[in-house]
Amino acid sequence: MRAIDEIIRDLDLGNQAVDVANFDSALTFYNAVNARIAAVSTTDTHALTGDDLEKLKMLRGEVSKHISLVQELQSYAHIFSDKPKRPTSADAALNQPPHRASPQSFAKPARRPNQRVAVNTARPRVKPLKQQPKPVKQTKPPARPPRAYSVGKERREDSKRSASPASRPPLSRPAHRAGRASQPELRGNELARGRDKGSIASKVKAEATDEGPGEFRCSPDEQAMAAVIEGTMIRPDQKDSLNVKMEDIVGSKDAKRAIEQAVCYPILAPKLLGLSVTPFRGVLMFGPPGTGKTLLAKAVAAQSDATMFICSSADLTSKFRGESEKLIKLLFAMARHYAPSVIFIDEVDALISNNAGGGDSGDASRRAVSEFQTQMEGVLTPQGDKPVVLIGATNYPWNIRPAMLRRFDKRVYVPLPTVEDVENILRKKMQRAVDDRSIADIDGIDFKALAARLDGYSGSDVDVICRNVCIKPMDRAVEMFGIGKITEMVDGDGMDRSALLEQVGKVTMDDFEVVIEEVEPSVDKALLTQYEEFNNSKKSA
């Protein structure tokens, strides 16, 4: 894939920049790698397997660690680059060794060159005592309007008077009084410039009211971390890149309804909710792996036109002290800035589990959990027509702390697909393969019998089976003609791909039987029993 090649290229360029101590360029390339990985993970899900997505997630975590390490190296480089000031000529002359002349019996003592005492020939600041006038009692000057409200010629004259020596405070005046007297004038000049040219605050306000929220601003120390969070953001005008709709998801009716209540109602129709009805702010989706929890979050974000943040635990953790809390704080701050927004955190149990404060992690994990809890309290507060909704997904809900589990006021169980759902998934996947000309035809396939055979398989398992079945006709073509002959036939003028598929045959039930024997279900029955017990005791929907 072209995107994978670009990721490898930027990663190599970042490593080369680190080798030559060009840390600014290295951070730029590493942040580009994170952004490309996020784009590939969200847009090319149909072309990637589960193992590919897991490898991309691990690579993204490693790149985030590299970014933190490069930032630390950059700070050390700035410290060592601050060289001491060079000594002045006078200091150099004083530090020179004394000039030793030839010994003479009656010679005058040698004098060190350039050892002259600097004499201040400037005009004394204070006159002699006999010339000083009698002290005059200081009176408070009459109040006058600040110079910020002066316009036109008067303002220019005021600036000239403030710059002239006559308007400066006398030298004998105490410094702290002069400082207090000059502060209102400085603020006034700044306000005057802000009225003429437009201050930054007014520009941001205009952008927020006319063209949506302005650019998120943070301190220079947090720009690298903000870039990591921004790499997980999908704006409303980019929702087509999600490439998923709620209608494309088969089954999970209860989960769909609960997610729509939590996200779509307060964003699309906030006026329908009365003052006494508080929408959900925290939604926890739990269930076996491969049941479509991430797809549900993406589909509801695309349907609600909200800003989407798709994060994982690796995006919000760091080995450096205090950076995990900053990442969590920046995530929620950016979500409030670009509200209405949806924060989706995959594998949220890694952040707020019962083991998050023990072991080798120590106080660092406890501080991160505390910061996450504080930010969740802010999200749970009603925020008008621009809410921030937090959606967490986990495969191990029993590991989450009870205090954090309570803050997810909507808990949704996403179970394995039923037999009817499996049949619909099979039909959709195979029909899409026919439309893409990956296979010739699906006539003669008994989908009901196959769905009964696949009872207990997750949606991800069914997807893997369909992909393996679609490869079977091409395997037969390679056995018949060879890979070289097939390349000539397809690329040359011999035949097109559809004609080749017609020649090698269709997908048969035997192909499904062979693949089903090779693919085992990813969820065992003991784990399903544990999910059912947790759902019966902790469910809210």
Backbone hydrogen bonds, N-H to C=O, Kabsch-Sander energy under -0.5 kcal/mol:
donor,donor_aa,acceptor,acceptor_aa,energy
5,D,1,M,-1.8
6,E,2,R,-2.2
7,I,3,A,-2.1
8,I,4,I,-2.4
9,R,5,D,-2.4
10,D,6,E,-2.7
11,L,7,I,-2.3
12,D,8,I,-2.3
13,L,9,R,-2.5
14,G,10,D,-2.4
15,N,11,L,-2.1
16,Q,12,D,-2.4
17,A,13,L,-2.2
18,V,14,G,-1.9
19,D,15,N,-1.9
20,V,16,Q,-1.3
21,A,18,V,-1.5
22,N,17,A,-3.1
23,F,21,A,-1.2
26,A,22,N,-1.8
27,L,23,F,-2.5
28,T,24,D,-1.8
29,F,25,S,-2.4
30,Y,26,A,-2.7
31,N,27,L,-2.5
32,A,28,T,-1.8
33,V,29,F,-2.1
34,N,30,Y,-2.1
35,A,31,N,-2.3
36,R,32,A,-2.5
37,I,33,V,-2.5
38,A,34,N,-2.3
39,A,35,A,-2.1
40,V,36,R,-2.7
41,S,37,I,-2.6
42,T,38,A,-1.3
43,T,39,A,-2.4
44,D,40,V,-1.9
47,A,44,D,-0.8
48,L,45,T,-0.8
53,L,49,T,-2.2
54,E,50,G,-2.2
55,K,51,D,-2.4
56,L,52,D,-2.4
57,K,53,L,-2.2
58,M,54,E,-2.3
59,L,55,K,-2.6
60,R,56,L,-2.3
61,G,57,K,-1.9
62,E,58,M,-2.2
63,V,59,L,-2.4
64,S,60,R,-2.1
65,K,61,G,-1.9
66,H,62,E,-2.2
67,I,63,V,-2.4
68,S,64,S,-2.1
69,L,65,K,-2.3
70,V,66,H,-2.7
71,Q,67,I,-2.2
72,E,68,S,-1.9
73,L,69,L,-2.4
74,Q,70,V,-2.5
75,S,71,Q,-2.1
76,Y,72,E,-2.2
77,A,73,L,-2.4
78,H,74,Q,-2.0
79,I,75,S,-1.7
80,F,76,Y,-2.3
81,S,77,A,-1.4
82,D,78,H,-0.7
82,D,79,I,-0.8
83,K,81,S,-1.3
92,A,88,T,-2.3
93,A,89,S,-2.2
94,L,90,A,-2.0
95,N,91,D,-1.8
96,Q,92,A,-0.6
96,Q,93,A,-0.7
100,R,98,P,-0.5
101,A,99,H,-0.7
115,Q,112,R,-1.1
116,R,114,N,-1.0
118,A,116,R,-0.5
120,N,118,A,-0.5
121,T,119,V,-1.0
131,Q,128,P,-0.9
132,Q,128,P,-0.6
132,Q,129,L,-0.8
149,Y,146,P,-1.4
150,S,147,R,-1.2
154,E,151,V,-0.9
155,R,151,V,-0.7
156,R,152,G,-1.6
157,E,153,K,-2.5
158,D,154,E,-2.4
159,S,155,R,-2.2
160,K,156,R,-2.1
161,R,157,E,-2.7
162,S,158,D,-2.4
163,A,159,S,-1.4
164,S,160,K,-1.4
167,S,164,S,-0.8
168,R,165,P,-1.2
173,R,170,P,-1.3
178,A,174,P,-1.7
179,G,175,A,-2.2
180,R,176,H,-1.7
181,A,177,R,-2.2
182,S,178,A,-1.7
183,Q,179,G,-1.2
185,E,181,A,-0.5
186,L,182,S,-2.0
187,R,183,Q,-2.3
188,G,184,P,-2.4
189,N,185,E,-2.5
190,E,186,L,-2.2
191,L,187,R,-2.3
192,A,188,G,-2.4
193,R,189,N,-2.5
194,G,190,E,-2.3
195,R,191,L,-2.0
196,D,192,A,-1.8
197,K,193,R,-2.7
198,G,193,R,-0.5
198,G,194,G,-1.3
199,S,194,G,-0.6
203,K,199,S,-2.0
204,V,200,I,-2.6
205,K,201,A,-2.3
206,A,202,S,-2.4
207,E,203,K,-2.5
208,A,204,V,-2.4
209,T,205,K,-1.8
210,D,206,A,-2.7
211,E,206,A,-0.5
211,E,207,E,-1.3
211,E,212,G,-0.5
222,E,219,S,-1.4
223,Q,220,P,-0.9
226,A,222,E,-2.6
227,A,223,Q,-1.9
228,V,224,A,-1.3
229,I,225,M,-1.9
230,E,226,A,-2.6
231,G,227,A,-1.4
232,T,229,I,-1.4
233,M,230,E,-1.3
234,I,308,M,-3.1
238,Q,235,R,-1.6
239,K,236,P,-1.3
241,S,238,Q,-1.6
242,L,239,K,-1.4
243,N,239,K,-0.5
243,N,240,D,-0.8
248,D,245,K,-0.9
249,I,245,K,-0.5
249,I,246,M,-0.9
250,V,248,D,-0.6
256,K,252,S,-2.4
257,R,253,K,-2.4
258,A,254,D,-2.2
259,I,255,A,-2.3
260,E,256,K,-2.4
261,Q,257,R,-2.0
262,A,258,A,-1.7
263,V,259,I,-2.2
264,C,259,I,-0.5
264,C,260,E,-0.6
265,Y,260,E,-1.9
267,I,263,V,-1.0
268,L,264,C,-2.9
269,A,264,C,-0.8
269,A,265,Y,-1.6
272,L,269,A,-0.8
273,L,270,P,-0.9
277,V,274,G,-1.0
278,T,276,S,-0.7
283,V,390,L,-2.9
284,L,410,K,-3.0
285,M,283,V,-0.5
285,M,392,G,-3.4
286,F,284,L,-0.5
286,F,412,V,-2.4
287,G,394,T,-1.1
291,T,288,P,-0.8
296,L,292,G,-1.8
297,A,293,K,-1.7
298,K,294,T,-2.2
299,A,295,L,-2.5
300,V,296,L,-2.2
301,A,297,A,-1.7
302,A,298,K,-2.2
303,Q,299,A,-1.7
304,S,300,V,-1.7
305,D,301,A,-0.8
306,A,301,A,-1.1
307,T,340,P,-2.2
308,M,234,I,-2.9
309,F,342,V,-2.6
310,I,232,T,-2.3
310,I,308,M,-0.5
311,C,309,F,-0.8
311,C,344,F,-3.2
313,S,346,D,-0.7
315,D,312,S,-0.8
316,L,312,S,-0.7
316,L,313,S,-0.7
317,T,314,A,-0.7
323,E,320,F,-1.4
324,S,320,F,-0.6
326,K,322,G,-1.5
327,L,323,E,-2.4
328,I,324,S,-2.1
329,K,325,E,-2.5
330,L,326,K,-2.8
331,L,327,L,-2.2
332,F,328,I,-1.9
333,A,329,K,-2.2
334,M,330,L,-2.8
335,A,331,L,-1.9
336,R,332,F,-2.2
337,H,333,A,-1.9
338,Y,334,M,-2.4
339,A,336,R,-0.9
341,S,387,P,-1.7
342,V,307,T,-3.1
343,I,389,V,-3.0
344,F,309,F,-3.5
344,F,342,V,-0.6
345,I,343,I,-0.6
345,I,391,I,-2.4
346,D,311,C,-2.7
346,D,344,F,-0.6
347,E,393,A,-0.9
348,V,345,I,-0.6
348,V,393,A,-1.9
350,A,347,E,-1.5
351,L,348,V,-1.6
352,I,348,V,-1.5
353,S,349,D,-0.7
354,N,399,N,-2.7
356,A,353,S,-1.3
358,G,355,N,-0.9
361,S,358,G,-1.1
364,A,361,S,-1.1
366,R,362,G,-1.3
367,R,363,D,-2.5
368,A,364,A,-1.9
369,V,365,S,-2.6
370,S,366,R,-2.3
371,E,367,R,-2.5
372,F,368,A,-2.4
373,Q,369,V,-2.4
374,T,370,S,-2.3
375,Q,371,E,-2.5
376,M,372,F,-2.0
377,E,373,Q,-1.7
378,G,374,T,-1.5
379,V,375,Q,-1.8
380,L,376,M,-2.3
381,T,377,E,-0.6
381,T,378,G,-0.5
386,K,383,Q,-1.1
389,V,341,S,-2.2
390,L,281,R,-2.9
391,I,343,I,-3.6
391,I,389,V,-0.5
392,G,283,V,-3.0
393,A,345,I,-2.1
394,T,285,M,-2.0
399,N,396,Y,-1.4
400,I,397,P,-1.4
401,R,352,I,-2.3
405,L,401,R,-2.7
406,R,402,P,-1.9
407,R,403,A,-0.6
408,F,404,M,-0.6
408,F,405,L,-0.8
409,D,407,R,-1.4
410,K,282,G,-1.8
412,V,284,L,-3.2
412,V,410,K,-0.5
414,V,286,F,-2.9
414,V,412,V,-0.6
422,V,418,T,-2.5
423,E,419,V,-2.0
424,N,420,E,-2.0
425,I,421,D,-2.4
426,L,422,V,-2.4
427,R,423,E,-2.2
428,K,424,N,-2.4
429,K,425,I,-2.6
430,M,426,L,-2.4
431,Q,427,R,-2.3
432,R,428,K,-2.0
433,A,429,K,-1.6
434,V,430,M,-1.8
435,D,431,Q,-2.3
436,D,432,R,-2.0
437,R,434,V,-1.3
438,S,433,A,-2.8
439,I,433,A,-1.0
445,I,442,I,-1.3
446,D,444,G,-0.5
447,F,445,I,-1.1
450,L,446,D,-1.8
451,A,447,F,-2.5
452,A,448,K,-1.9
453,R,449,A,-1.7
454,L,450,L,-1.6
455,D,452,A,-1.0
457,Y,454,L,-2.0
459,G,290,G,-0.6
460,S,290,G,-1.7
462,V,458,S,-2.1
463,D,459,G,-1.9
464,V,460,S,-1.9
465,I,461,D,-2.0
466,C,462,V,-2.3
467,R,463,D,-2.0
468,N,464,V,-2.1
469,V,465,I,-2.1
470,C,466,C,-1.9
471,I,467,R,-0.7
471,I,468,N,-0.5
472,K,468,N,-0.6
472,K,469,V,-1.0
475,D,471,I,-2.0
476,R,472,K,-1.9
477,A,473,P,-1.8
478,V,474,M,-2.1
479,E,475,D,-1.9
480,M,476,R,-1.8
481,F,477,A,-2.6
482,G,477,A,-0.7
482,G,478,V,-1.2
486,I,482,G,-2.0
487,T,483,I,-1.8
488,E,484,G,-1.8
489,M,485,K,-2.3
490,V,486,I,-2.3
491,D,487,T,-2.5
492,G,488,E,-1.9
494,G,488,E,-0.5
495,M,489,M,-2.2
500,L,496,D,-1.6
501,L,497,R,-2.4
502,E,498,S,-2.2
503,Q,499,A,-1.5
504,V,500,L,-1.8
505,G,501,L,-1.2
507,V,441,D,-1.1
512,F,508,T,-1.2
513,E,509,M,-2.4
514,V,510,D,-2.3
515,V,511,D,-2.1
516,I,512,F,-2.8
517,E,513,E,-1.6
518,E,514,V,-0.9
518,E,515,V,-0.5
519,V,515,V,-1.8
520,E,518,E,-0.6
528,L,524,D,-1.5
529,T,525,K,-2.1
530,Q,526,A,-1.6
531,Y,527,L,-2.0
532,E,528,L,-2.2
533,E,529,T,-2.1
534,F,530,Q,-2.1
535,N,531,Y,-2.5
536,N,532,E,-2.1
537,S,533,E,-1.3
538,K,534,F,-2.7
539,K,535,N,-1.4
540,S,411,R,-1.3
541,A,411,R,-0.9
